[in-house]
Amino acid sequence: MKIYLIVISLLFSACTTLPPAFDSTDVQELTYAQVKADAEQYEDVLVKWGGVVTDLREVEGGSLMQVMFYPLDYYDRPDIDKPSEGYFLLKSEKKLDPKIYFTSREVVAIGTIEGRSDYAATYGSAGLPLINAVSIHPWPIAYRENYYYYCPTCYFKQLFW
């Protein structure tokens, strides 16, 4: 009996895909529209947002990534089947590798809202929501095509939860 419990536990833990930093209970669920309308009101609020990378540049003291915002699904993966609401910028104190965070890569990030960006010269549009990233997670490329193949327990979770 014990062996069955161990095997079942391992199967369910195999689908845990996000790093521990994403388990924060301080994350507030703010919509893109709320922050875009009044970013200054939400400064220093911790959010978890995701989307598709459209650009990555090195800036003084780290990297700056432009992301097309998509709402997150049940597994915190950007739901690219829904319409995008706009763009936001992720600022990282680390130099991000462009071979990992390339254009069209799906990412999810946790970080604090810093207000509106002033990087108009870089991206051609001032006022995008700016997130100071605590952690950024790139989703595996083949994961979407074979979602249930790699995580059969996720299929059952979706059916019953």
N, C-alpha and C positions, 0 to 999 in steps of 0.2 A: 504494500500500500504506500509506503514511504517513497518508493521509487517513482510511482505514478505522480505523486505530488511534486516531486523534484522536476520531473519531465514537463509537467504542465506549467510550473513556475518558470522554467527556462524558456518555454515557448512564448509565454506572455511577455517576458522580459526581453526577448529578442527583437521586439518591435519598438522598444524605447529608442527613439532616434535623436532626440534633442539633448544637448549638454545640460548639466545640472543648473547652470545659470538661468535657464529658461523656466525653472520651477518656482521662481519668486512669487510670493503671494502679494507683493506690493504693486504688481502690474495692474494698471487700470485699462479697461476696455473703452478706448475713445475711438470714434470713427474718424476717418480721414476728413470728412466734411466739417466736423466740429473743430478740429485743429486748424484746418485751412482757413476757416472763418475768423478764428480768434486765437492764434497760436500763443500770443503773449499771456493769455489767461491760463494756459496749461504748461507754462514753463516749469521745468524740474519734475514733471510727472513722468513716471516710468510706464512705457508702453511696449507692446510686442506687435510689430508690424512686419509685413512681408510683401514680396513682389518679385519682379524680374529686373535684373541689372541692365541698365541702358548705357552706363558709362562709369569708368573708374579712373580717377586721377590722383597723382601724388600732390599733396599740398604741404606747406610748412608744418611740421609736427605730426605727420600721418598721411591718411588717405581720405578722399572724398568720393563717395559712390552715389550716383543718381539711380533711383529705383522707381519703376512704374508700380504704383500701389495696387495690390489686389487683396481682398479680404482673405483671412485664413480659414482653412477648413477645420474639421474636427481634429486632425492630426497636426495642426499648426503649419501646414504647407499652403503656400499661396494657391488660391482657387482660381486658376487662369481661365476657367470656363465662364466665370462671371465677368461683367465689364469692369475695366479699370476706372478708378475715380480720379487719377492724376498722378503726379510725381512727388517724391520727397527725396531729401538728401540724407545720407548716413555719413557721419564723420567718425573716423576711427583714429585713435592715437597711434595705432600700429600701421606699418606699411603693409598693405594688402597685396597679395600676389595676383597679378592680372591673369595668370594661368588658371587660378582657382575661381576668381570672381570676374569671369568674362561676360561679355554682352550676351543676354538671353538666359543667363543662369538664374535659377530660382533661389531666393534667399529668404530667411526669416531673421529678424534682429530684435534684440531687446535693448532699450536705451532710454535716456531721458530727453524730453523735448526741450530744445534750446530756443524755440521761437521760429522766426522766419529767417531764411538764409539771405546773406548779402553777397552771394557768389554769382551775381548777375552777369559779370563778364565771362565767367566760366561756362555757364549753362544757358545764358540768354534769357533767363526769366527769374527775376528777383521775387522773393516772397514765398518760395517753396518751404514747406515745413522742414526743419532741420532737427535731426535726431543725433544725439551724442551716443554712439553705440557702446554698450557694455560688452555684448557678445553678438557675433554674426555667425549664422549657420548656413552654409551652402547645401542645398538638397542634392542628393545623387542624381546624375543625369538619367540613368536607365531606370530609376525608381518609378517614374510616372507610367512608363509604358508597361511595366511588369509589376504594378503595385501589389496585386494580390498574390503574385507568384513569389515575391520575396518575403511577404508577410501574410501567410495564410490566416493567422489569428486576427489580423486586422479585418479580414473579410467577415469573420464571425462577430467581431466587435461592432462593425457597421450594421450587421443584421439585427443584433440584439440590444444595442445601446442607443 
